[in-house]
Amino acid sequence: MNVLVIGANGQIGKRLVHQLKESNHGPVAMVRKEEQVDQFKENGIDTVLGDLEDDFTHAFEDIDAVVFSAGSGGHTPKSQTKVIDRDGAIKAIDEAEKAGRKRFIMVSALKANRDSETWSEPMEHYYDAKAKADERLRNSDLDYTVLMPGRLTNEEGIGKVELKERIESIDNKTITRDDVATVIVELLDAKQSYKKSLELLQGSTPIKEAISNLN
Ligand SMILES: NC(=O)c1ccc[n+]([C@@H]2O[C@H](COP(=O)([O-])OP(=O)(O)OC[C@H]3O[C@@H](n4cnc5c(N)ncnc54)[C@H](OP(=O)(O)O)[C@@H]3O)[C@@H](O)[C@H]2O)c1
């Protein structure tokens, strides 16, 4: 499957394009700066230049699926969270629809799926932006999966997760970016994950089994 990865230069994005390549998919890394291209090309990974704040329609040519893993990051003004995490994600959904690309995986955040009463500063605006983009995707006709990981870490993946529409006990739990990337690779073809919103944390179930349990 040719997979457009939006946010490919990010910490999940880089892991994801490499894992996609290893699993014989055709990743297309969307990056916003020319100097970010070579690191992918050196590994035989296709790239496309595109900025969520400009027109990136061209990125949707010849692809079968889209993964949105971009984010404004924690060091930008709150207004940028609206521009990227909300409006950039919504533009990506619009573009996928216009181009007739049905499969769309959104990397959201677990707490965006929880009651807004539980949100607090300084994260409130971020969860709100994520939740608005997720809502737009749920109201689309795309074969979407809203994937909602908890707090991300950079440790090595262990390949075992908890992946459910609702995880009851979430306190103090995390998930490695490695394992988030692996879950995305495995979800791409998993029809039982279409039209679902799934919370993701580290757990005790091997990733493939956690995905087949969605049936
Ligand atoms: N941090 C957490 O604990 C946590 C928890 C749950 C979910 N998430 C979500 O997980 C996703 C991935 O996280 P991560 O840690 O991989 O994030 P990251 O390392 O900050 O990567 C985000 C990527 O988005 C790109 N981006 C920003 N603005 C852009 C624009 N205008 N056009 C195109 N690309 C743009 C950045 O590009 P540059 O490299 O050029 O800056 C960067 O590569 C995000 O959506 C985040 O909200 C995070």
The ligand as a Gaussian input file, in Angstrom:
#p B3LYP/6-31G(d) Opt

LIG

0 1
 N        3.574000      13.853000      23.082000
 C        2.681000      12.993000      23.516000
 O        2.781000      12.440000      24.628000
 C        1.508000      12.658000      22.621000
 C        0.531000      11.822000      23.141000
 C       -0.503000      11.416000      22.302000
 C       -0.535000      11.850000      20.983000
 N        0.412000      12.704000      20.488000
 C        0.326000      13.096000      19.061000
 O        1.146000      12.221000      18.320000
 C        1.500000      12.843000      17.070000
 C        2.969000      12.630000      16.775000
 O        3.747000      12.977000      17.888000
 P        5.343000      13.148000      17.732000
 O        5.905000      13.038000      19.087000
 O        5.841000      12.308000      16.618000
 O        5.363000      14.696000      17.266000
 P        6.586000      15.553000      16.695000
 O        7.870000      14.840000      16.873000
 O        6.439000      16.919000      17.293000
 O        6.283000      15.613000      15.133000
 C        5.329000      16.445000      14.596000
 C        5.663000      16.685000      13.139000
 O        4.667000      17.563000      12.587000
 C        5.329000      18.351000      11.631000
 N        4.644000      19.607000      11.317000
 C        4.440000      20.648000      12.165000
 N        3.885000      21.660000      11.473000
 C        3.762000      21.254000      10.178000
 C        3.293000      21.852000       9.001000
 N        2.851000      23.118000       8.975000
 N        3.287000      21.131000       7.849000
 C        3.745000      19.862000       7.833000
 N        4.239000      19.230000       8.940000
 C        4.241000      19.927000      10.083000
 C        6.696000      18.660000      12.243000
 O        7.561000      19.027000      11.197000
 P        9.079000      19.559000      11.438000
 O        9.855000      18.305000      11.733000
 O        9.426000      20.211000      10.175000
 O        9.034000      20.479000      12.625000
 C        7.034000      17.340000      12.919000
 O        7.831000      16.545000      12.083000
 C        1.091000      14.294000      17.187000
 O       -0.102000      14.479000      16.462000
 C        0.842000      14.463000      18.680000
 O       -0.143000      15.454000      18.928000
 C        1.432000      13.110000      21.288000

